[in-house]
Amino acid sequence: MNIQTIETIDTSQILQVFNQSFADYLVPMKLTEEQLEFKMRSDKTDKSMSVMVKDGEKPVAFILHGKQMIDGKLVVYNGGTGVIPENRKSGWVREMYDLILPVLKEKGAQKLVLEVITDNTPAIKSYQKFGYTINRKLKCYRGEIIAEAIKQEAEIREVADFGWKKMKTFWDVQPTWQNSVNVLEEIKEHCKILGAFIGGQLVGYLVFNPEAKKIYQLAVSSEHRRKGIGTQLLVSLKEIVGANISVINVDEDSVAANKFLQKSGLKVFIEQYEMTRAV
C-alpha cells in the first residue's frame, strides 16, 4: 500500500475511487470526469493538500482538500473523503489524516471544514474522533417553484458582474463553502446574476447556475424585505431555467430564508452538519 498526495495522480484515477467509494452512500453519487473536474475546481481543490491510498496501481481511498483565505485565515475544505467498500475497515482514513495534517500545518492552514449528512452517524462519529465538532446545521432544497409575483416592487434585470461590497451588506449569515465569494469567483463563467432595483439602487440579488439549475445565493436588503422582492427574483429565475431548481446548504439558523424557500414550493431533501476543527 502507498499513501501519497495527488499532484501526479490522473483525474481518471480520482474518478475511479470517488465513484466506487460513493456508490453505496446514503445519497449515491456517480460523476463523469467532466463533473469531477468541475467539482474539484469549484471546491478550490489543492492537490498538494489532498491524499490517496493505492494498492499497487489501484486507488482504494482518498481525501480531497480545497483551500481559501477567510477572514485572514487559511481554511481547508474537505470536498470528499472516501474508501472503497472492501477496504472500509482498514484504518485508511486515520492513515491519510496522519500523513496530511502535518502538510496542512506546514502550509499555514488554521481550520478544517467539512459537511456530512446528518443521518450518517458512523461518519459523524469518525470525524468527531479526529477532533471535528458540529458548527451548524444545513438544509438542501429542491423542487418546483410555485411562487408567483403579485407585487412588482422592483425592476428585475440581469447584472454583468458581482458587486460583492454591496451584496455582502444584504447577508444575515455567512455562505457555506460551495456558495462562498471565492468559489463563485472561481466559476463565474457558469454563473448568472439577477438584480432587483428600486430607483436604480440594488436592493436584492440572486446568483445561479443555469446549466445545473442551482441557486448559489439569494439575498434582499433588510429594509426591503417582506415586499415580494425575493419572490420576484424567483419568478424571474423560473422564466429563465424553468420551475425545477435546487439550493444547497442553507443555514438552519436563517429562519426567514428557510420559510421563504418552503413557501415558494421547495422541499428539503438532505440535511447536513458543517463540522470544523483547528489544524
KEMIVO-6371 format. One record per residue (C-alpha): chain; x, y, z; residue number from 1. Coordinates in nm, 4 decimals. Last residue first. Example, Ala and Ser with C-alpha at 12.3 -4.5 7.8 and 13.67 -1.06 7.14 Angstrom:
2
c X Y Z k
A 1.3670 -0.1060 0.7140 2 $
A 1.2300 -0.4500 0.7800 1 $
END
This chain:
279
c X Y Z k
A -0.5292 2.2322 1.2481 279 $
A -0.8430 2.3558 1.4226 278 $
A -1.1642 2.1643 1.3680 277 $
A -1.4908 2.2207 1.1849 276 $
A -1.8159 2.0402 1.1068 275 $
A -2.0991 2.1640 0.8842 274 $
A -2.3853 1.9273 0.9511 273 $
A -2.6132 1.8214 0.6693 272 $
A -2.9828 1.7876 0.5955 271 $
A -3.0954 1.6372 0.2664 270 $
A -3.4142 1.6522 0.0568 269 $
A -3.5752 1.9668 0.1988 268 $
A -3.8665 2.0832 -0.0157 267 $
A -3.9098 2.3793 -0.2495 266 $
A -4.2525 2.5275 -0.3250 265 $
A -4.2056 2.9016 -0.2653 264 $
A -4.3375 2.8697 0.0913 263 $
A -4.0551 2.6254 0.1622 262 $
A -3.7946 2.8619 0.0183 261 $
A -3.9342 3.1579 0.2154 260 $
A -3.9550 2.9652 0.5420 259 $
A -3.5921 2.8569 0.5044 258 $
A -3.4750 3.2096 0.4262 257 $
A -3.6673 3.3579 0.7204 256 $
A -3.5251 3.1055 0.9661 255 $
A -3.1607 3.1577 0.8711 254 $
A -3.0474 2.9469 1.1665 253 $
A -3.0871 2.6328 0.9537 252 $
A -2.8116 2.7619 0.7232 251 $
A -2.8987 2.6808 0.3619 250 $
A -2.6631 2.4173 0.2258 249 $
A -2.7652 2.3574 -0.1377 248 $
A -3.0471 2.5197 -0.3330 247 $
A -3.2091 2.3263 -0.6168 246 $
A -3.4387 2.4201 -0.9048 245 $
A -3.7299 2.2874 -1.1099 244 $
A -3.9561 2.5679 -1.2345 243 $
A -3.7867 2.6503 -1.5624 242 $
A -3.4420 2.7965 -1.6310 241 $
A -3.5089 3.1559 -1.7422 240 $
A -3.8752 3.2175 -1.6541 239 $
A -3.8261 3.0352 -1.3227 238 $
A -3.5355 3.2695 -1.2403 237 $
A -3.7633 3.5690 -1.2968 236 $
A -4.0205 3.4086 -1.0651 235 $
A -3.7517 3.3529 -0.8018 234 $
A -3.6337 3.7153 -0.8211 233 $
A -3.9887 3.8481 -0.7955 232 $
A -4.0466 3.6216 -0.4951 231 $
A -3.7404 3.7663 -0.3225 230 $
A -3.8753 4.1141 -0.3948 229 $
A -4.2206 4.0403 -0.2510 228 $
A -4.2218 4.3318 -0.0057 227 $
A -4.1414 4.1337 0.3073 226 $
A -3.7794 4.2537 0.2912 225 $
A -3.6716 4.5944 0.1628 224 $
A -3.5060 4.7384 0.4762 223 $
A -3.3063 4.4183 0.5359 222 $
A -3.1541 4.4147 0.1876 221 $
A -3.2567 4.1076 -0.0112 220 $
A -3.0475 3.7944 -0.0584 219 $
A -3.0291 3.4847 -0.2770 218 $
A -2.7023 3.2951 -0.3270 217 $
A -2.5936 2.9775 -0.5041 216 $
A -2.9203 2.8798 -0.6731 215 $
A -2.8924 2.5672 -0.8889 214 $
A -3.0429 2.4881 -1.2260 213 $
A -2.7206 2.2991 -1.3125 212 $
A -2.6889 2.4670 -1.6532 211 $
A -2.8385 2.7993 -1.5397 210 $
A -2.6044 2.8302 -1.2395 209 $
A -2.7491 3.0918 -1.0058 208 $
A -2.6804 3.4142 -0.8185 207 $
A -2.9883 3.6042 -0.6955 206 $
A -2.9952 3.9700 -0.5957 205 $
A -3.1650 4.2283 -0.3773 204 $
A -3.1894 4.6025 -0.3158 203 $
A -2.9664 4.7385 -0.5943 202 $
A -3.0403 5.1085 -0.6426 201 $
A -3.1747 5.2494 -0.9706 200 $
A -3.4895 5.3783 -0.8045 199 $
A -3.5645 5.0273 -0.6850 198 $
A -3.3524 4.7513 -0.8362 197 $
A -3.3570 4.3721 -0.8039 196 $
A -3.0513 4.2056 -0.9589 195 $
A -3.0294 3.8700 -1.1322 194 $
A -2.6826 3.7230 -1.1573 193 $
A -2.5634 3.4425 -1.3856 192 $
A -2.2957 3.1901 -1.3021 191 $
A -2.1013 2.9326 -1.5069 190 $
A -1.8417 3.1890 -1.6202 189 $
A -1.8156 3.2854 -1.2522 188 $
A -1.6649 2.9523 -1.1501 187 $
A -1.3656 3.0782 -0.9483 186 $
A -1.5453 3.4000 -0.8469 185 $
A -1.8288 3.1831 -0.7152 184 $
A -1.5806 2.9822 -0.5083 183 $
A -1.4141 3.2915 -0.3636 182 $
A -1.7481 3.4507 -0.2731 181 $
A -1.8876 3.1457 -0.0955 180 $
A -2.1724 2.9201 -0.2107 179 $
A -1.9746 2.5939 -0.2099 178 $
A -1.8043 2.6887 0.1186 177 $
A -2.1157 2.7838 0.3134 176 $
A -2.2496 3.1380 0.2950 175 $
A -2.2015 3.3602 0.6021 174 $
A -2.5283 3.4573 0.7680 173 $
A -2.7574 3.7636 0.7648 172 $
A -2.6326 3.8904 0.4284 171 $
A -2.7608 4.2020 0.2472 170 $
A -2.4424 4.4029 0.3156 169 $
A -2.2499 4.1349 0.1256 168 $
A -2.4184 4.2428 -0.1984 167 $
A -2.2848 4.5992 -0.1807 166 $
A -1.9155 4.5112 -0.1473 165 $
A -1.9707 4.1956 -0.3502 164 $
A -2.0704 4.3661 -0.6729 163 $
A -2.0548 4.0565 -0.8889 162 $
A -2.0619 4.1408 -1.2578 161 $
A -2.2995 4.1575 -1.5545 160 $
A -2.6320 4.2042 -1.3781 159 $
A -2.9532 4.0618 -1.5255 158 $
A -3.2674 4.2590 -1.4611 157 $
A -3.5507 4.2712 -1.2108 156 $
A -3.7223 4.6078 -1.1510 155 $
A -3.8629 4.6207 -0.8003 154 $
A -4.1982 4.6353 -0.6223 153 $
A -4.3898 4.4470 -0.8892 152 $
A -4.6342 4.2881 -0.6475 151 $
A -4.8148 3.9643 -0.7299 150 $
A -4.5075 3.7610 -0.8219 149 $
A -4.5987 3.3948 -0.8413 148 $
A -4.4336 3.1262 -0.6321 147 $
A -4.4756 2.7624 -0.7321 146 $
A -4.1050 2.6922 -0.7820 145 $
A -4.0640 2.3197 -0.8337 144 $
A -3.8387 2.1091 -0.6190 143 $
A -3.5028 2.1036 -0.4478 142 $
A -3.3685 2.2036 -0.1114 141 $
A -3.0613 2.1289 0.0991 140 $
A -3.0665 2.2228 0.4681 139 $
A -2.7628 2.2996 0.6829 138 $
A -2.6899 2.2536 1.0529 137 $
A -2.4078 2.4455 1.2189 136 $
A -2.0636 2.4086 1.3773 135 $
A -2.0563 2.0408 1.4710 134 $
A -1.7178 1.9450 1.6151 133 $
A -1.4193 1.7831 1.4432 132 $
A -1.1346 1.6400 1.6509 131 $
A -1.0458 1.3278 1.4514 130 $
A -1.2668 1.1156 1.6774 129 $
A -1.5501 1.3575 1.5974 128 $
A -1.4934 1.2840 1.2290 127 $
A -1.5436 0.9116 1.2903 126 $
A -1.8560 0.9705 1.4986 125 $
A -2.0049 1.1836 1.2203 124 $
A -1.9113 0.9232 0.9582 123 $
A -2.0772 0.6411 1.1544 122 $
A -2.3900 0.8550 1.2177 121 $
A -2.4585 0.9372 0.8525 120 $
A -2.8141 1.0621 0.9124 119 $
A -2.6973 1.4247 0.9464 118 $
A -2.5253 1.4137 0.6070 117 $
A -2.1683 1.5388 0.6419 116 $
A -2.0056 1.8710 0.5529 115 $
A -1.6415 1.9607 0.6047 114 $
A -1.4231 2.2412 0.7356 113 $
A -1.0617 2.2438 0.8545 112 $
A -0.9041 2.5484 1.0212 111 $
A -0.5622 2.7097 1.0537 110 $
A -0.3786 2.6059 0.7374 109 $
A -0.0274 2.7509 0.7220 108 $
A 0.1301 2.5231 0.4604 107 $
A 0.3267 2.3400 0.7315 106 $
A 0.0043 2.2750 0.9233 105 $
A -0.1605 2.1296 0.6142 104 $
A 0.1383 1.9024 0.5499 103 $
A 0.1437 1.7910 0.9161 102 $
A -0.2282 1.7047 0.8826 101 $
A -0.1820 1.5134 0.5545 100 $
A 0.0020 1.1980 0.6551 99 $
A -0.1716 1.1193 0.9847 98 $
A -0.5011 1.2175 0.8214 97 $
A -0.4445 0.9614 0.5448 96 $
A -0.3559 0.6894 0.7943 95 $
A -0.6669 0.7624 1.0025 94 $
A -0.8840 0.7443 0.6902 93 $
A -0.7059 0.4252 0.5873 92 $
A -0.7963 0.2292 0.9003 91 $
A -0.8573 -0.0965 0.7095 90 $
A -1.2252 -0.1289 0.7996 89 $
A -1.3628 0.0264 0.4798 88 $
A -1.1324 -0.1612 0.2394 87 $
A -1.3933 -0.3744 0.0597 86 $
A -1.6315 -0.0784 0.0269 85 $
A -1.3923 0.1670 -0.1445 84 $
A -1.2789 0.4411 0.0941 83 $
A -1.3928 0.8013 0.0622 82 $
A -1.3385 1.1523 0.1900 81 $
A -1.4757 1.4391 -0.0174 80 $
A -1.4505 1.8137 -0.0623 79 $
A -1.2871 1.8590 0.2774 78 $
A -1.2347 2.2334 0.2964 77 $
A -0.9153 2.3980 0.4221 76 $
A -0.9219 2.7473 0.5723 75 $
A -0.6227 2.9827 0.5563 74 $
A -0.7173 3.2656 0.7920 73 $
A -0.7435 3.6379 0.7140 72 $
A -1.1219 3.6470 0.7407 71 $
A -1.1470 3.3516 0.5015 70 $
A -0.8499 3.2649 0.2779 69 $
A -0.9207 2.9657 0.0564 68 $
A -0.8346 2.5975 0.0337 67 $
A -0.9658 2.2730 -0.1129 66 $
A -0.8987 1.9229 0.0161 65 $
A -0.9843 1.5909 -0.1478 64 $
A -0.9348 1.2835 0.0735 63 $
A -0.8836 0.9437 -0.0876 62 $
A -0.9087 0.5651 -0.0539 61 $
A -0.8622 0.2480 -0.2648 60 $
A -0.6734 0.3586 -0.5767 59 $
A -0.5460 0.0537 -0.7717 58 $
A -0.1936 0.0764 -0.9135 57 $
A -0.0386 -0.1306 -0.6344 56 $
A -0.2902 -0.0820 -0.3571 55 $
A -0.3154 0.2967 -0.3647 54 $
A -0.4100 0.5390 -0.0858 53 $
A -0.4796 0.8967 -0.1899 52 $
A -0.4216 1.2447 -0.0451 51 $
A -0.5145 1.6081 -0.0962 50 $
A -0.3172 1.9110 0.0232 49 $
A -0.0752 1.9107 -0.2721 48 $
A -0.3750 1.8505 -0.4992 47 $
A -0.5360 2.1779 -0.3937 46 $
A -0.9099 2.1647 -0.4603 45 $
A -1.0853 2.5016 -0.4965 44 $
A -1.4203 2.3269 -0.4270 43 $
A -1.5429 2.4800 -0.7552 42 $
A -1.2395 2.3421 -0.9384 41 $
A -1.2647 1.9994 -0.7816 40 $
A -1.6380 1.9857 -0.8545 39 $
A -1.5846 2.0985 -1.2143 38 $
A -1.3154 1.8320 -1.2670 37 $
A -1.5466 1.5732 -1.1113 36 $
A -1.8302 1.6728 -1.3436 35 $
A -1.6032 1.6486 -1.6501 34 $
A -1.4775 1.3055 -1.5415 33 $
A -1.8370 1.1891 -1.5045 32 $
A -1.9797 1.1605 -1.1564 31 $
A -2.1632 0.8802 -0.9806 30 $
A -2.3051 0.9661 -0.6420 29 $
A -2.5262 0.7622 -0.4109 28 $
A -2.7109 0.9639 -0.1416 27 $
A -2.6748 0.7487 0.1685 26 $
A -2.3536 0.6200 0.0060 25 $
A -2.3374 0.2813 -0.1699 24 $
A -2.1731 0.4065 -0.4929 23 $
A -1.9829 0.6776 -0.3015 22 $
A -1.6493 0.4976 -0.2615 21 $
A -1.6576 0.3374 -0.6066 20 $
A -1.7367 0.6719 -0.7699 19 $
A -1.4569 0.8566 -0.5908 18 $
A -1.2036 0.5738 -0.6393 17 $
A -1.2498 0.5710 -1.0162 16 $
A -1.2830 0.9483 -1.0512 15 $
A -0.9521 1.0030 -0.8699 14 $
A -0.7920 0.7529 -1.1086 13 $
A -0.9374 0.9273 -1.4149 12 $
A -0.8265 1.2656 -1.2778 11 $
A -0.4675 1.1487 -1.3106 10 $
A -0.2482 1.1426 -0.9983 9 $
A 0.0777 1.3410 -1.0098 8 $
A -0.0212 1.6140 -0.7609 7 $
A -0.2170 1.3589 -0.5558 6 $
A -0.0538 1.3449 -0.2149 5 $
A 0.0658 0.9979 -0.1275 4 $
A -0.0154 0.6787 0.0625 3 $
A 0.1182 0.3504 -0.0817 2 $
A 0.0000 0.0000 0.0000 1 $
END
